[in-house]
């Protein structure tokens, strides 16, 4: 009884202390309460709170440039992803899920803010002045909503939404803890000289100078497991934006050996040489075994996902944690990647930076045993900007008014009324500008938006032509007109990211 009494008290104190909670600090506070005679009141409150069901933990794993067809549960044949497939087997597989857009930073901004690229603050990897983009302090992120709901929050991997000390610093955007790459450019190297932990550089001495000893995804992954370890007794939210399988293509030898000589003919990539000025600073290193490296990287990621699932089970949190897995955009072509060889975009047209389905339609899997029906699939149309309202509804906090997202919690749980999107919108600011609309069966795409002479509009019927092979714009002029009007109404100007405003 005494142990239960103390546990109830320390649990209540932990809620007061929030992200600074430490059991030793909690025991000191407990001693002070004993001296002041306030312990009975705290214990009573703790007992009452213990009766309320604990909110579920949430782990959102985001692959980097992984295509729709890069998982075996979505059709990959050249290698297997059994642990990621476990999420599908034990939960639900989304067949029509979309990224925020077709490149890293704006897609992740869409995810974090619950907004399409017509509204989210970051709409390109760099601003119109070619400077790194940063989330403003006025924006509300998923992490801030989770903190509002009493969660410990951690982000581990590639951030890319604001430098250390800026308004977009992850520690200023709702994350109690961050470990990984702040800069997208430095995340091109898997053996960097340093990573960042809560605004401080962590020098990787074993990688100096220009050595390849400590593999950053391994270091980052250990921090994820440590975060689970230290927060297992309270609700936690983990955002895990791994760099895998973004270029460069590189993996530890034990994973390379598994595929060496088995994915022939190999693809060779001649990149930055050892000792060059931009070696480990943005340029992709040479890779003579591109196929083996790509398969090795995703296999390593699959093992890491398995370790997370096993750790949850070890702590009895398996049935108390929602795990979601997705990717930020379609498969890349850089650094020796060969998406055609691996059929990385599945049955869809296009790659990273394309607004065709292959560039933005992504795998999404969700697992929560006892709540999500095992082995289920859905054709429900969802997108990154739906994640925020979904998690907000789950943890009972209010979604910001300026989101374009809709909660898909009814689809996850198989109960309640699921709202449907009228349409989805994307924009992409490179390569002359690109825009796309999906409205039901119709997909309307405009390329070379900023060049009136080269501007090209296309219309596809995804029900009949999911691979977007037959442009039917001339056959349906009324549909084109309607969707063009919807497209024009689906965005607001962004001063740091001038786009179609330059045409006026």
C-alpha positions as CSV (number, residue, x, y, z in Angstrom):
1,X,0.0,0.0,0.0
2,X,2.8,2.4,0.8
3,X,4.4,1.7,-2.6
4,X,1.1,2.4,-4.4
5,X,0.7,5.5,-2.3
6,X,4.1,6.8,-3.2
7,X,3.7,5.8,-6.9
8,X,0.4,7.8,-7.1
9,X,2.1,10.8,-5.6
10,X,5.2,10.7,-7.9
11,X,2.9,10.2,-10.9
12,X,1.0,13.4,-10.0
13,X,4.3,15.2,-9.5
14,X,5.5,14.0,-12.9
15,X,2.5,15.6,-14.5
16,X,3.3,18.9,-12.8
17,X,7.0,18.8,-13.8
18,X,6.2,17.8,-17.4
19,X,9.3,17.6,-19.7
20,X,11.7,18.2,-16.9
21,X,10.5,15.2,-15.0
22,X,13.1,13.0,-13.3
23,X,12.4,10.4,-10.7
24,X,15.1,11.8,-8.4
25,X,13.6,15.3,-8.6
26,X,10.2,13.8,-8.0
27,X,11.3,12.1,-4.8
28,X,12.8,15.4,-3.5
29,X,9.5,17.2,-4.1
30,X,7.8,14.3,-2.4
31,X,10.0,14.7,0.7
32,X,9.2,18.4,0.8
33,X,5.5,17.7,0.6
34,X,5.9,15.3,3.5
35,X,7.4,18.0,5.6
36,X,4.7,20.5,4.7
37,X,1.8,18.1,5.3
38,X,0.6,18.4,1.7
39,X,1.1,14.8,0.7
40,X,-2.4,13.5,1.4
41,X,-3.8,16.0,-1.0
42,X,-1.3,15.1,-3.7
43,X,-1.9,11.3,-3.1
44,X,-5.7,11.8,-3.5
45,X,-5.3,13.6,-6.7
46,X,-2.8,11.0,-7.9
47,X,-5.3,8.2,-7.1
48,X,-8.0,10.0,-9.1
49,X,-5.7,10.5,-12.1
50,X,-4.7,6.8,-11.9
51,X,-8.3,5.8,-12.6
52,X,-8.3,7.7,-15.9
53,X,-7.1,5.7,-18.9
54,X,-3.6,6.8,-20.0
55,X,-3.5,8.4,-23.4
56,X,-1.8,6.2,-26.1
57,X,1.8,6.7,-27.0
58,X,2.3,7.8,-30.7
59,X,5.3,7.0,-32.9
60,X,5.4,8.5,-36.3
61,X,8.2,7.1,-38.5
62,X,8.9,9.0,-41.7
63,X,11.2,7.5,-44.4
64,X,13.1,9.9,-46.7
65,X,12.4,9.5,-50.4
66,X,11.0,6.0,-50.1
67,X,8.6,5.2,-52.9
68,X,5.2,3.5,-52.9
69,X,6.7,0.2,-54.1
70,X,9.7,0.1,-51.8
71,X,8.0,-2.1,-49.1
72,X,7.3,-5.8,-49.7
73,X,3.7,-5.3,-48.4
74,X,3.3,-2.8,-51.3
75,X,4.8,-5.2,-53.9
76,X,8.6,-4.9,-53.6
77,X,10.2,-8.1,-55.0
78,X,13.9,-7.6,-54.8
79,X,14.2,-7.5,-51.0
80,X,11.8,-7.9,-48.1
81,X,10.7,-5.6,-45.2
82,X,9.2,-8.1,-42.7
83,X,9.2,-5.7,-39.7
84,X,7.5,-2.8,-41.5
85,X,5.1,-5.4,-42.9
86,X,4.3,-6.3,-39.3
87,X,2.7,-2.9,-39.0
88,X,0.4,-3.7,-41.9
89,X,-0.2,-7.3,-40.7
90,X,-1.2,-6.1,-37.2
91,X,-2.9,-2.9,-38.4
92,X,-4.2,-1.0,-41.4
93,X,-2.6,-0.3,-44.8
94,X,-3.5,2.9,-46.7
95,X,-3.6,2.5,-50.4
96,X,-4.3,6.2,-51.4
97,X,-2.2,8.3,-49.0
98,X,-0.4,11.4,-50.2
99,X,2.6,13.3,-49.1
100,X,2.6,17.1,-48.6
101,X,4.4,17.6,-51.9
102,X,7.2,16.0,-53.9
103,X,10.3,17.3,-52.1
104,X,11.5,17.2,-48.5
105,X,11.1,20.5,-46.6
106,X,7.6,21.6,-47.8
107,X,6.3,18.1,-47.5
108,X,7.4,17.9,-43.8
109,X,6.1,21.4,-43.2
110,X,2.7,20.2,-44.4
111,X,2.9,17.3,-42.0
112,X,3.9,19.3,-39.0
113,X,1.4,22.2,-39.6
114,X,-1.6,20.3,-40.9
115,X,-1.7,22.5,-44.0
116,X,-1.3,21.9,-47.8
117,X,1.5,23.5,-49.7
118,X,-1.0,26.2,-50.6
119,X,-1.0,27.4,-47.0
120,X,1.9,25.9,-45.0
121,X,4.7,28.4,-44.2
122,X,7.5,26.4,-46.0
123,X,6.9,25.7,-49.7
124,X,10.3,24.9,-50.9
125,X,13.7,23.5,-49.7
126,X,14.9,27.1,-49.8
127,X,13.3,30.5,-50.0
128,X,13.1,32.8,-52.9
129,X,16.4,34.3,-51.7
130,X,18.0,30.8,-51.7
131,X,18.2,30.8,-47.9
132,X,17.2,27.9,-45.7
133,X,13.5,27.9,-44.8
134,X,12.3,28.1,-41.3
135,X,8.9,27.6,-39.5
136,X,7.8,30.9,-37.9
137,X,6.9,30.9,-34.2
138,X,3.3,31.8,-35.0
139,X,2.7,28.4,-36.5
140,X,1.3,25.6,-34.4
141,X,2.9,22.2,-34.9
142,X,1.8,18.6,-34.0
143,X,4.4,18.6,-31.3
144,X,2.9,21.7,-29.6
145,X,-0.5,20.0,-29.6
146,X,1.0,16.9,-28.1
147,X,2.7,18.9,-25.3
148,X,-0.7,20.6,-24.7
149,X,-2.1,17.1,-24.1
150,X,0.6,16.3,-21.6
151,X,3.0,14.3,-23.8
152,X,6.7,14.0,-23.7
153,X,7.8,14.9,-27.2
154,X,10.9,13.9,-29.2
155,X,12.1,14.3,-32.8
156,X,15.0,12.2,-34.1
157,X,16.5,12.3,-37.6
158,X,16.4,15.0,-40.2
159,X,14.6,18.2,-39.3
160,X,15.1,20.7,-42.1
161,X,12.5,23.2,-40.9
162,X,14.7,25.7,-39.1
163,X,18.3,26.2,-38.0
164,X,19.5,26.0,-34.4
165,X,18.3,29.2,-32.6
166,X,15.9,30.2,-35.3
167,X,12.1,30.3,-34.8
168,X,12.0,27.0,-36.6
169,X,14.4,25.2,-34.2
170,X,12.7,21.9,-33.2
171,X,13.2,22.8,-29.5
172,X,11.1,25.9,-30.2
173,X,8.5,24.1,-32.1
174,X,7.2,21.8,-29.4
175,X,9.9,19.1,-29.1
176,X,11.4,18.5,-25.7
177,X,14.2,16.6,-27.3
178,X,15.9,16.6,-30.7
179,X,18.8,14.5,-31.9
180,X,19.9,14.4,-35.5
181,X,20.5,16.6,-38.5
182,X,19.2,20.1,-38.4
183,X,20.4,20.9,-41.9
184,X,19.1,19.0,-45.0
185,X,22.4,19.5,-46.8
186,X,24.5,17.8,-44.1
187,X,22.0,15.0,-44.0
188,X,23.3,13.9,-47.4
189,X,26.2,12.3,-45.6
190,X,25.6,9.2,-43.5
191,X,29.0,9.5,-41.7
192,X,28.9,13.2,-40.7
193,X,31.3,15.1,-38.6
194,X,28.6,16.1,-36.1
195,X,25.0,15.8,-35.2
196,X,22.9,18.1,-33.1
197,X,21.4,17.3,-29.7
198,X,19.1,20.0,-28.2
199,X,20.8,22.9,-29.9
200,X,24.3,21.6,-29.1
201,X,26.7,20.1,-31.6
202,X,27.7,16.5,-30.9
203,X,31.1,16.0,-32.5
204,X,31.5,12.5,-33.9
205,X,35.2,12.1,-33.2
206,X,35.5,8.7,-34.8
207,X,34.4,10.2,-38.1
208,X,37.2,12.8,-38.0
209,X,38.9,13.7,-40.3
210,X,36.8,12.3,-43.2
211,X,36.5,8.9,-41.7
212,X,33.5,6.5,-41.9
213,X,33.1,4.8,-38.6
214,X,29.9,6.0,-36.9
215,X,26.8,5.6,-39.0
216,X,24.4,8.4,-38.2
217,X,21.2,6.4,-38.5
218,X,22.5,4.0,-35.9
219,X,23.3,6.8,-33.5
220,X,19.9,8.4,-34.1
221,X,18.1,5.2,-33.6
222,X,19.7,4.6,-30.2
223,X,18.4,8.0,-29.1
224,X,14.9,6.9,-30.1
225,X,15.1,3.7,-28.1
226,X,16.6,5.7,-25.1
227,X,13.6,8.2,-25.3
228,X,11.2,5.2,-25.1
229,X,13.2,3.9,-22.1
230,X,13.1,7.0,-20.1
231,X,9.5,8.0,-21.0
232,X,7.8,4.6,-20.8
233,X,5.8,5.5,-17.7
234,X,4.2,8.5,-19.3
235,X,2.5,9.3,-22.7
236,X,5.1,10.1,-25.3
237,X,5.1,11.3,-28.9
238,X,8.0,10.4,-31.2
239,X,8.6,12.0,-34.6
240,X,11.2,9.8,-36.3
241,X,12.2,11.3,-39.7
242,X,15.0,8.9,-40.6
243,X,17.3,9.9,-43.5
244,X,17.0,6.4,-45.1
245,X,16.9,5.9,-48.1
246,X,17.8,9.4,-49.2
247,X,21.0,9.8,-51.2
248,X,23.9,9.3,-50.7
249,X,23.6,5.6,-50.9
250,X,25.6,4.1,-48.0
251,X,25.2,1.4,-45.4
252,X,27.4,-0.5,-42.9
253,X,29.3,-3.5,-44.3
254,X,27.2,-6.1,-42.5
255,X,24.2,-5.0,-44.5
256,X,26.1,-4.5,-47.7
257,X,27.4,-8.0,-47.6
258,X,23.9,-9.4,-47.5
259,X,23.2,-8.1,-51.0
260,X,26.6,-7.8,-52.6
261,X,26.5,-9.6,-56.0
262,X,22.8,-10.5,-55.7
263,X,21.2,-7.5,-57.4
264,X,23.0,-7.5,-60.8
265,X,23.8,-5.8,-63.0
266,X,25.0,-3.3,-60.4
267,X,24.7,0.4,-60.9
268,X,27.8,2.5,-60.4
269,X,27.7,6.1,-59.3
270,X,30.7,8.5,-59.6
271,X,30.3,11.2,-57.1
272,X,32.3,13.3,-54.7
273,X,35.8,11.8,-53.9
274,X,37.4,11.5,-50.5
275,X,39.0,14.7,-49.4
276,X,37.1,17.0,-51.9
277,X,35.9,20.3,-50.5
278,X,32.2,19.2,-50.3
279,X,33.0,15.7,-49.1
280,X,30.5,15.1,-46.2
281,X,29.1,18.6,-46.8
282,X,26.3,18.1,-49.3
283,X,27.8,16.2,-52.2
284,X,27.0,12.5,-52.7
285,X,29.9,10.1,-52.3
286,X,30.7,7.6,-55.1
287,X,29.0,4.3,-54.8
288,X,30.0,1.3,-57.1
289,X,27.2,-0.9,-55.7
290,X,24.1,1.2,-55.8
291,X,21.6,-1.7,-55.9
292,X,23.2,-3.4,-52.9
293,X,23.4,-0.2,-51.0
294,X,19.8,0.8,-51.6
295,X,18.5,-2.7,-50.5
296,X,20.9,-2.6,-47.5
297,X,19.7,0.8,-46.3
298,X,16.0,-0.2,-46.3
299,X,16.8,-3.5,-44.7
300,X,18.6,-1.6,-41.9
301,X,15.6,0.6,-41.5
302,X,13.3,-2.4,-41.4
303,X,15.5,-3.9,-38.6
304,X,15.2,-0.6,-36.7
305,X,11.4,-0.6,-36.9
306,X,11.5,-4.2,-35.6
307,X,13.6,-3.0,-32.6
308,X,11.0,-0.3,-31.8
309,X,8.1,-2.8,-31.9
310,X,10.1,-5.2,-29.8
311,X,10.9,-2.5,-27.2
312,X,7.3,-1.6,-26.9
313,X,6.4,-5.2,-26.3
314,X,9.2,-5.5,-23.7
315,X,7.6,-2.6,-21.7
316,X,4.1,-3.8,-22.1
317,X,3.3,-0.8,-24.3
318,X,2.6,-2.8,-27.5
319,X,-1.1,-2.5,-27.2
320,X,-0.9,1.0,-25.9
321,X,1.0,2.7,-28.7
322,X,-0.1,3.9,-32.1
323,X,2.7,3.4,-34.7
324,X,2.5,5.1,-38.1
325,X,4.9,4.6,-40.9
326,X,5.1,6.7,-44.1
327,X,7.5,8.6,-46.5
328,X,7.9,12.2,-47.3
329,X,7.8,12.0,-51.1
330,X,8.4,9.6,-54.0
331,X,11.7,7.7,-54.8
332,X,14.7,9.8,-55.7
333,X,17.1,9.5,-58.7
334,X,20.3,10.8,-57.0
335,X,23.5,9.3,-55.8
336,X,23.2,6.1,-57.9
337,X,19.6,5.3,-57.0
338,X,17.8,3.1,-59.6
339,X,14.0,3.3,-58.9
340,X,13.2,1.7,-62.2
341,X,15.2,-1.4,-61.3
342,X,13.4,-1.7,-57.9
343,X,10.0,-0.6,-59.3
344,X,10.1,1.9,-56.4
345,X,7.1,3.9,-57.6
346,X,5.0,0.7,-58.0
347,X,2.3,1.1,-60.7
348,X,2.5,4.9,-60.7
349,X,4.2,7.5,-63.0
350,X,6.9,9.8,-61.7
351,X,9.5,10.2,-59.1
352,X,10.6,12.7,-56.5
353,X,9.8,16.3,-57.6
354,X,7.0,15.0,-59.8
355,X,3.3,15.8,-59.0
356,X,2.3,12.6,-60.8
357,X,1.2,9.9,-58.5
358,X,4.7,8.3,-58.2
359,X,6.1,11.5,-56.7
360,X,3.4,12.0,-54.0
361,X,1.5,8.8,-53.4
362,X,3.1,7.1,-50.4
363,X,2.9,4.0,-48.3
364,X,1.2,4.6,-45.0
365,X,0.7,1.9,-42.3
366,X,-0.8,2.2,-38.8
367,X,-0.7,-0.2,-36.0
368,X,-2.5,-0.1,-32.6
369,X,-3.4,-3.6,-31.4
370,X,-6.8,-3.9,-29.9
371,X,-8.0,-0.7,-31.6
372,X,-7.1,-1.0,-35.3
373,X,-8.3,-4.1,-37.1
374,X,-5.4,-6.3,-38.0
375,X,-4.7,-6.9,-41.7
376,X,-7.1,-4.3,-42.9
377,X,-6.8,-2.1,-45.9
378,X,-8.4,1.2,-47.0
379,X,-8.8,3.1,-50.2
380,X,-9.7,6.2,-48.2
381,X,-8.0,9.3,-49.7
382,X,-5.8,10.8,-47.0
383,X,-2.8,13.2,-47.0
384,X,-0.1,14.6,-44.7
385,X,-2.2,17.5,-43.6
386,X,-4.7,15.0,-42.2
387,X,-2.2,13.7,-39.6
388,X,-2.5,16.7,-37.2
389,X,-6.3,16.6,-36.9
390,X,-6.2,12.9,-36.5
391,X,-3.8,13.0,-33.6
392,X,-5.5,16.0,-32.1
393,X,-8.8,14.1,-32.0
394,X,-7.1,11.0,-30.6
395,X,-5.6,13.0,-27.6
396,X,-8.6,15.3,-27.2
397,X,-7.1,18.7,-28.0
398,X,-8.5,21.2,-30.4
399,X,-7.1,21.3,-34.0
400,X,-6.0,24.8,-35.1
401,X,-8.6,26.5,-37.3
402,X,-6.3,27.1,-40.3
403,X,-5.7,23.4,-41.1
404,X,-6.9,21.9,-44.4
405,X,-6.8,18.4,-42.9
406,X,-9.5,16.0,-41.9
407,X,-9.2,13.5,-39.1
408,X,-9.0,9.9,-40.4
409,X,-9.4,8.5,-36.8
410,X,-12.8,6.9,-37.8
411,X,-11.0,5.0,-40.5
412,X,-8.3,3.9,-38.1
413,X,-10.7,2.7,-35.5
414,X,-13.4,1.5,-37.8
415,X,-16.1,3.5,-36.1
416,X,-17.7,6.9,-36.3
417,X,-18.4,9.0,-39.4
418,X,-15.4,9.6,-41.7
419,X,-15.4,13.0,-43.4
420,X,-14.2,13.1,-47.0
421,X,-12.0,15.6,-48.8
422,X,-13.6,17.7,-51.5
423,X,-10.2,18.0,-53.2
424,X,-6.4,17.8,-52.5
425,X,-3.9,20.4,-53.6
426,X,-0.1,20.4,-54.1
427,X,2.4,22.9,-55.4
428,X,6.1,22.5,-56.2
429,X,8.4,25.6,-56.8
430,X,11.3,24.1,-58.8
431,X,11.6,23.2,-62.5
432,X,9.4,26.1,-63.6
433,X,6.7,25.5,-61.1
434,X,4.2,22.7,-60.8
435,X,0.7,22.4,-59.4
436,X,-1.8,19.5,-59.0
437,X,-5.4,18.9,-57.9
438,X,-7.1,15.7,-57.1
439,X,-10.9,15.8,-56.9
440,X,-12.5,12.4,-56.7
441,X,-11.5,10.4,-59.8
442,X,-9.9,13.5,-61.5
443,X,-6.3,14.4,-61.3
444,X,-5.4,17.8,-62.9
445,X,-1.7,18.7,-63.2
446,X,0.0,21.8,-64.6
447,X,3.7,21.9,-65.3
448,X,5.9,24.9,-66.2
449,X,3.4,27.1,-64.4
450,X,5.8,30.1,-64.5
451,X,6.4,29.9,-68.3
452,X,3.4,30.7,-70.4
453,X,5.0,29.4,-73.5
454,X,5.8,26.0,-72.1
455,X,2.9,25.7,-69.7
456,X,1.2,22.3,-70.0
457,X,-2.0,21.2,-68.3
458,X,-3.1,17.6,-68.1
459,X,-6.1,15.7,-66.9
460,X,-6.3,12.1,-65.9
461,X,-9.1,9.8,-64.7
462,X,-7.4,7.9,-61.8
463,X,-10.2,5.3,-61.6
464,X,-9.5,4.2,-65.2
465,X,-5.9,5.3,-65.5
466,X,-4.1,5.2,-62.2
467,X,-0.7,5.3,-64.0
468,X,-1.6,8.6,-65.6
469,X,-0.8,7.6,-69.1
470,X,-3.7,9.1,-71.1
471,X,-4.2,12.9,-71.0
472,X,-7.9,13.5,-71.5
473,X,-7.9,17.3,-71.0
474,X,-9.3,18.0,-74.5
475,X,-12.2,15.5,-73.9
476,X,-13.4,17.2,-70.7
477,X,-13.0,21.0,-71.0
478,X,-15.6,21.7,-68.4
479,X,-13.8,19.5,-65.8
480,X,-10.5,21.3,-66.7
481,X,-12.2,24.7,-66.2
482,X,-13.7,23.6,-62.8
483,X,-10.4,22.2,-61.5
484,X,-8.4,25.2,-62.6
485,X,-10.8,27.4,-60.6
486,X,-10.4,25.1,-57.6
487,X,-6.7,25.3,-58.0
488,X,-6.7,29.1,-58.0
489,X,-8.7,29.1,-54.7
490,X,-6.5,26.5,-53.0
491,X,-3.6,28.7,-52.0
492,X,-2.6,32.0,-50.4
493,X,0.6,34.0,-51.2
494,X,3.7,33.3,-49.2
495,X,6.2,36.3,-49.2
496,X,9.3,34.1,-48.8
497,X,8.1,31.8,-51.5
498,X,7.0,33.8,-54.6
499,X,5.3,31.6,-57.0
500,X,2.4,32.4,-59.4
501,X,2.2,35.9,-58.0
502,X,5.2,36.7,-60.3
503,X,2.9,36.2,-63.3
504,X,0.6,39.0,-62.3
